[in-house]
Amino acid sequence: MIIHGRNTVEEALRMGIVKMLYVKVNSTFDATKYDVETRTYGPKEFEHYYGKEAQVIAAEIKDIIPKKFDKAFDEILEKGSVVLLDRIFDPMNYGAIIRAANCFGIKTVLVGLDRQAPVTSAVCKASSGTIFHTDVVGAVNTATALKMLQEKGYKAYAADINGKVALKDAEFAEKSVIIMGSEGKGIRPALLESADIHIKIPMSGDIDSLNVSQSAAVILYEYEK
């Protein structure tokens, strides 16, 4: 996978997961600080390969493939709370939710293996590198995975525009599963019905909704409090 963006690449370098570094000539990035093979390109050549959005630097890392839920189950229990994503196909929202989760102390993101955008360079960039500190775990059936977590004492909170509990009144458990659904269709019924509490964010503006990554950030802030 080729990733780009200064913050994302620098985080990957700090983690020691970069296989090859690509730098635009005369950039301010000091590649000599890192013990990794580097290739330098002229401005036009660099932008041809990596685009203007690369911010003068790109890197090759191994593809990020979600861990299998069954194999990662004990590790999930050890790390505590989980964000469960249901049908988030926009890579920018996906990465932004990972970033918000990390900022507010949640290091596990659970996704459906066939109901989620793949982890791409756009997801990595939107996460600002926090994905490298996050366990992305994939389940064949997220409803079944949720039930298994609930059997281990987790409490599930669904972000639901029709929820009965205002976010400010929600009391999050020490081990919580925070469920976020797609903007178009929301959370699937099987997951929604399994949630212990349906929470809503009260609105007072001219529109009645935030996008999913904004909603996640607001909810996760309240969770962390």
C-alpha beads as a LAMMPS data file, in Angstrom:
LAMMPS data file: protein, C-alpha beads

225 atoms
224 bonds

1 atom types
1 bond types

-500.0 500.0 xlo xhi
-500.0 500.0 ylo yhi
-500.0 500.0 zlo zhi

Masses

1 110.0

Atoms # bond

1 1 1 0.000 0.000 0.000
2 1 1 1.223 3.504 -0.830
3 1 1 0.363 6.082 1.818
4 1 1 0.870 9.832 1.641
5 1 1 0.556 12.963 3.708
6 1 1 3.325 14.213 5.999
7 1 1 1.682 13.347 9.335
8 1 1 0.634 9.894 8.180
9 1 1 4.018 9.008 6.704
10 1 1 5.931 10.354 9.688
11 1 1 3.790 8.241 12.021
12 1 1 4.441 5.157 9.890
13 1 1 8.169 5.913 10.001
14 1 1 8.072 6.222 13.780
15 1 1 6.295 2.872 13.926
16 1 1 8.987 1.282 11.759
17 1 1 6.532 -0.060 9.173
18 1 1 7.783 1.779 6.079
19 1 1 9.310 -0.404 3.371
20 1 1 10.205 2.405 0.949
21 1 1 10.099 6.193 1.205
22 1 1 9.370 8.480 -1.760
23 1 1 10.317 12.152 -1.467
24 1 1 9.861 15.151 -3.721
25 1 1 13.183 16.842 -4.467
26 1 1 13.980 20.017 -2.482
27 1 1 11.200 19.309 0.000
28 1 1 11.628 20.309 3.637
29 1 1 11.226 16.709 4.760
30 1 1 14.485 15.302 6.177
31 1 1 14.560 11.666 5.088
32 1 1 18.073 11.170 6.498
33 1 1 16.611 10.908 10.013
34 1 1 15.207 7.495 9.163
35 1 1 16.985 4.276 8.311
36 1 1 14.827 3.397 5.326
37 1 1 15.488 3.172 1.599
38 1 1 14.509 6.432 -0.087
39 1 1 13.817 7.461 -3.662
40 1 1 13.729 11.089 -4.751
41 1 1 11.656 12.471 -7.608
42 1 1 11.435 15.788 -9.412
43 1 1 8.278 17.834 -8.781
44 1 1 6.360 16.811 -11.894
45 1 1 7.411 13.178 -11.653
46 1 1 6.445 13.005 -7.979
47 1 1 3.023 14.507 -8.604
48 1 1 2.523 12.163 -11.566
49 1 1 3.021 9.110 -9.352
50 1 1 1.588 10.268 -6.048
51 1 1 -0.576 13.339 -6.716
52 1 1 -0.501 16.854 -5.302
53 1 1 -2.320 15.703 -2.156
54 1 1 0.744 13.662 -1.155
55 1 1 2.330 16.787 0.398
56 1 1 5.811 16.062 -1.015
57 1 1 6.159 12.650 0.629
58 1 1 4.784 9.135 0.186
59 1 1 5.707 5.717 1.516
60 1 1 5.115 2.043 0.885
61 1 1 3.844 -0.073 3.768
62 1 1 2.281 -3.498 4.042
63 1 1 -1.446 -3.639 3.333
64 1 1 -3.532 -3.249 6.484
65 1 1 -5.885 -6.207 6.698
66 1 1 -8.428 -6.410 9.539
67 1 1 -7.653 -8.980 12.201
68 1 1 -10.138 -11.826 12.449
69 1 1 -12.574 -11.333 15.306
70 1 1 -12.316 -14.867 16.684
71 1 1 -8.525 -14.736 16.853
72 1 1 -8.460 -11.200 18.279
73 1 1 -11.254 -11.752 20.833
74 1 1 -9.057 -12.040 23.939
75 1 1 -7.027 -9.015 22.876
76 1 1 -10.217 -7.000 22.430
77 1 1 -11.319 -7.876 25.959
78 1 1 -7.976 -6.718 27.327
79 1 1 -8.086 -3.366 25.528
80 1 1 -11.575 -2.393 26.701
81 1 1 -14.122 -0.370 24.772
82 1 1 -14.856 -0.801 21.070
83 1 1 -16.231 1.290 18.224
84 1 1 -18.382 -0.842 15.915
85 1 1 -18.852 0.483 12.378
86 1 1 -21.759 -0.684 10.262
87 1 1 -21.500 -0.045 6.526
88 1 1 -19.134 2.945 6.537
89 1 1 -17.999 3.075 2.921
90 1 1 -16.612 6.604 2.732
91 1 1 -12.844 6.373 3.417
92 1 1 -12.688 9.894 4.827
93 1 1 -15.377 9.128 7.396
94 1 1 -13.770 5.781 8.162
95 1 1 -10.377 7.341 8.863
96 1 1 -11.841 10.283 10.766
97 1 1 -13.743 7.931 13.095
98 1 1 -10.565 5.963 13.778
99 1 1 -8.820 9.236 14.598
100 1 1 -11.600 10.341 16.968
101 1 1 -11.687 6.930 18.663
102 1 1 -7.936 7.042 19.247
103 1 1 -8.066 10.606 20.568
104 1 1 -10.656 9.593 23.138
105 1 1 -8.960 6.385 24.243
106 1 1 -10.513 3.608 22.161
107 1 1 -7.999 1.457 20.286
108 1 1 -10.287 -1.209 18.769
109 1 1 -12.520 -0.649 15.746
110 1 1 -14.778 -3.555 14.772
111 1 1 -16.130 -3.781 11.216
112 1 1 -18.083 -6.206 9.070
113 1 1 -15.777 -7.971 6.637
114 1 1 -18.209 -7.538 3.746
115 1 1 -19.909 -4.336 4.935
116 1 1 -17.073 -1.865 5.197
117 1 1 -14.688 0.118 3.037
118 1 1 -11.233 -1.470 2.790
119 1 1 -8.311 0.188 4.537
120 1 1 -6.746 2.384 1.852
121 1 1 -4.257 5.247 1.751
122 1 1 -7.204 7.661 2.008
123 1 1 -8.349 5.979 5.243
124 1 1 -4.807 6.139 6.623
125 1 1 -4.477 9.833 5.773
126 1 1 -7.890 10.717 7.219
127 1 1 -6.872 8.929 10.422
128 1 1 -3.708 11.099 10.533
129 1 1 -1.701 7.961 11.274
130 1 1 -3.756 6.855 14.287
131 1 1 -4.728 3.730 12.356
132 1 1 -1.215 2.437 13.026
133 1 1 -2.076 2.457 16.732
134 1 1 -5.526 0.916 16.254
135 1 1 -6.673 -2.683 15.998
136 1 1 -9.054 -2.897 13.042
137 1 1 -10.937 -6.152 13.574
138 1 1 -13.257 -7.761 11.051
139 1 1 -16.197 -10.046 11.804
140 1 1 -18.242 -12.112 9.371
141 1 1 -21.358 -11.273 11.397
142 1 1 -21.119 -8.131 13.526
143 1 1 -24.407 -8.884 15.306
144 1 1 -22.987 -12.198 16.512
145 1 1 -19.717 -10.502 17.457
146 1 1 -21.641 -7.901 19.447
147 1 1 -23.546 -10.598 21.320
148 1 1 -20.279 -12.300 22.259
149 1 1 -18.956 -9.030 23.669
150 1 1 -22.178 -8.416 25.591
151 1 1 -21.857 -11.867 27.125
152 1 1 -18.501 -10.710 28.467
153 1 1 -20.026 -7.668 30.153
154 1 1 -19.946 -5.067 27.411
155 1 1 -22.802 -2.590 27.087
156 1 1 -23.808 -1.498 23.579
157 1 1 -24.755 2.079 22.674
158 1 1 -26.285 2.724 19.253
159 1 1 -26.140 6.170 17.673
160 1 1 -29.775 6.509 16.643
161 1 1 -31.562 9.634 15.420
162 1 1 -34.715 8.150 17.000
163 1 1 -32.955 7.242 20.238
164 1 1 -34.716 7.791 23.564
165 1 1 -31.634 8.801 25.582
166 1 1 -30.025 12.191 24.980
167 1 1 -26.259 11.920 24.730
168 1 1 -25.683 14.161 27.748
169 1 1 -27.771 11.761 29.856
170 1 1 -26.021 8.590 28.740
171 1 1 -23.848 6.828 31.296
172 1 1 -21.199 4.838 29.497
173 1 1 -19.994 1.566 30.964
174 1 1 -16.323 0.866 31.563
175 1 1 -16.512 -1.575 28.665
176 1 1 -18.688 -0.047 25.972
177 1 1 -19.440 -0.824 22.341
178 1 1 -20.336 2.370 20.477
179 1 1 -22.167 1.550 17.246
180 1 1 -22.106 3.937 14.298
181 1 1 -24.099 3.303 11.113
182 1 1 -24.000 4.577 7.561
183 1 1 -25.322 8.048 6.820
184 1 1 -27.775 6.787 4.221
185 1 1 -29.209 3.726 5.950
186 1 1 -28.167 3.993 9.571
187 1 1 -27.529 0.922 11.691
188 1 1 -28.894 -2.381 10.412
189 1 1 -31.924 -3.690 12.384
190 1 1 -30.059 -6.738 13.709
191 1 1 -27.497 -4.490 15.382
192 1 1 -29.934 -1.767 16.370
193 1 1 -32.196 -4.240 18.173
194 1 1 -29.217 -5.715 20.030
195 1 1 -28.088 -2.379 21.481
196 1 1 -28.668 -1.833 25.200
197 1 1 -29.182 1.921 24.829
198 1 1 -30.125 4.080 21.839
199 1 1 -28.552 7.507 22.124
200 1 1 -29.252 10.655 20.147
201 1 1 -27.473 13.977 19.780
202 1 1 -29.983 16.814 20.301
203 1 1 -29.864 19.353 17.463
204 1 1 -30.902 23.003 17.369
205 1 1 -29.618 24.110 13.963
206 1 1 -31.205 24.460 10.553
207 1 1 -30.507 20.806 9.685
208 1 1 -31.070 17.853 11.940
209 1 1 -27.966 15.732 11.414
210 1 1 -24.183 15.588 11.454
211 1 1 -22.200 13.313 9.198
212 1 1 -21.169 10.030 10.774
213 1 1 -17.603 11.028 11.624
214 1 1 -18.774 14.251 13.273
215 1 1 -21.378 12.322 15.251
216 1 1 -18.764 9.801 16.302
217 1 1 -16.437 12.550 17.545
218 1 1 -19.208 14.142 19.621
219 1 1 -20.260 10.815 21.145
220 1 1 -16.700 9.711 21.822
221 1 1 -15.961 12.991 23.566
222 1 1 -18.883 12.366 25.904
223 1 1 -17.744 8.770 26.371
224 1 1 -14.268 9.880 27.409
225 1 1 -15.644 12.406 29.931

Bonds

1 1 1 2
2 1 2 3
3 1 3 4
4 1 4 5
5 1 5 6
6 1 6 7
7 1 7 8
8 1 8 9
9 1 9 10
10 1 10 11
11 1 11 12
12 1 12 13
13 1 13 14
14 1 14 15
15 1 15 16
16 1 16 17
17 1 17 18
18 1 18 19
19 1 19 20
20 1 20 21
21 1 21 22
22 1 22 23
23 1 23 24
24 1 24 25
25 1 25 26
26 1 26 27
27 1 27 28
28 1 28 29
29 1 29 30
30 1 30 31
31 1 31 32
32 1 32 33
33 1 33 34
34 1 34 35
35 1 35 36
36 1 36 37
37 1 37 38
38 1 38 39
39 1 39 40
40 1 40 41
41 1 41 42
42 1 42 43
43 1 43 44
44 1 44 45
45 1 45 46
46 1 46 47
47 1 47 48
48 1 48 49
49 1 49 50
50 1 50 51
51 1 51 52
52 1 52 53
53 1 53 54
54 1 54 55
55 1 55 56
56 1 56 57
57 1 57 58
58 1 58 59
59 1 59 60
60 1 60 61
61 1 61 62
62 1 62 63
63 1 63 64
64 1 64 65
65 1 65 66
66 1 66 67
67 1 67 68
68 1 68 69
69 1 69 70
70 1 70 71
71 1 71 72
72 1 72 73
73 1 73 74
74 1 74 75
75 1 75 76
76 1 76 77
77 1 77 78
78 1 78 79
79 1 79 80
80 1 80 81
81 1 81 82
82 1 82 83
83 1 83 84
84 1 84 85
85 1 85 86
86 1 86 87
87 1 87 88
88 1 88 89
89 1 89 90
90 1 90 91
91 1 91 92
92 1 92 93
93 1 93 94
94 1 94 95
95 1 95 96
96 1 96 97
97 1 97 98
98 1 98 99
99 1 99 100
100 1 100 101
101 1 101 102
102 1 102 103
103 1 103 104
104 1 104 105
105 1 105 106
106 1 106 107
107 1 107 108
108 1 108 109
109 1 109 110
110 1 110 111
111 1 111 112
112 1 112 113
113 1 113 114
114 1 114 115
115 1 115 116
116 1 116 117
117 1 117 118
118 1 118 119
119 1 119 120
120 1 120 121
121 1 121 122
122 1 122 123
123 1 123 124
124 1 124 125
125 1 125 126
126 1 126 127
127 1 127 128
128 1 128 129
129 1 129 130
130 1 130 131
131 1 131 132
132 1 132 133
133 1 133 134
134 1 134 135
135 1 135 136
136 1 136 137
137 1 137 138
138 1 138 139
139 1 139 140
140 1 140 141
141 1 141 142
142 1 142 143
143 1 143 144
144 1 144 145
145 1 145 146
146 1 146 147
147 1 147 148
148 1 148 149
149 1 149 150
150 1 150 151
151 1 151 152
152 1 152 153
153 1 153 154
154 1 154 155
155 1 155 156
156 1 156 157
157 1 157 158
158 1 158 159
159 1 159 160
160 1 160 161
161 1 161 162
162 1 162 163
163 1 163 164
164 1 164 165
165 1 165 166
166 1 166 167
167 1 167 168
168 1 168 169
169 1 169 170
170 1 170 171
171 1 171 172
172 1 172 173
173 1 173 174
174 1 174 175
175 1 175 176
176 1 176 177
177 1 177 178
178 1 178 179
179 1 179 180
180 1 180 181
181 1 181 182
182 1 182 183
183 1 183 184
184 1 184 185
185 1 185 186
186 1 186 187
187 1 187 188
188 1 188 189
189 1 189 190
190 1 190 191
191 1 191 192
192 1 192 193
193 1 193 194
194 1 194 195
195 1 195 196
196 1 196 197
197 1 197 198
198 1 198 199
199 1 199 200
200 1 200 201
201 1 201 202
202 1 202 203
203 1 203 204
204 1 204 205
205 1 205 206
206 1 206 207
207 1 207 208
208 1 208 209
209 1 209 210
210 1 210 211
211 1 211 212
212 1 212 213
213 1 213 214
214 1 214 215
215 1 215 216
216 1 216 217
217 1 217 218
218 1 218 219
219 1 219 220
220 1 220 221
221 1 221 222
222 1 222 223
223 1 223 224
224 1 224 225
